[in-house]
Amino acid sequence: MATRGKTTFQKRQKEMVRKDRQQRKAERKEQRKLDRTDPDRVPQDDATPDGTFDGTPFDGTPNDA
């Protein structure tokens, strides 16, 4: 009966590792969600190489034409 305690301890440690891994995964998921919905972020399609938006269409014609 001495082996019962060891098995329970191993199960408990395994469960703790599983919960920790699950929590880290949830944190990463939440961080990706926040990064994706960041209001200060300029969409890549509308940004120039330096990360700013100059307001001109992609075909090179001015907006007032």
N, C-alpha and C positions, 0 to 999 in steps of 0.2 A: 503493500500500500504506500510505500514511500514515493513511488513514481507519480501518484496522482497530483501532488502539489507542483511538481515540475511541469507537468502537462498544462495545468491551469495557468501557471505563470507564463509559459510560452504562448498560450492562447491569448492571454491578456496583452502581452507585448506585441504580438502580431496584430491584434485589434487596434492598439495604440498607434502602431506604424501606419496601418490602413487609414485611420481617422486623420492622422497628420498629413498623409499624402493627399487625401481627399480635400482637406482644408486648404493646402497649398494650391491645389488645382483650382478650387473655387476662387481663391484670391487672384490667381493669374487670369482667370476668366473675367472676373470683375474689372481688373485693371485694363484688359483688352477692350471691354465694353466702354469704360470711361474714356480710353484713348480714342475710340471710334466716334464717340459723341461729343468730343471736345469742341465747344463753339468757337474757340480761337483758331482752330485748325482750318487752313485753306485747302479746299479739295485739290488734289494733284492735277486734275484736268484743267483747272482754271489758273494754275500758278505758273509763273515764269521760272526759269532756272534758279533765280535767287529767292524764290518762295513768295514773291509778291504778285499781285494781280494788276495788270496794266490796263485792262478794260478793252483791249483790241480783240477782235475775233481771231480765230486760229488760222484763217486763210490769209491774214495779213492786211485785209482791207480795213480802213478806219470805221469807227462806229457811225459817224455822221454821213457816210457815203450811201 
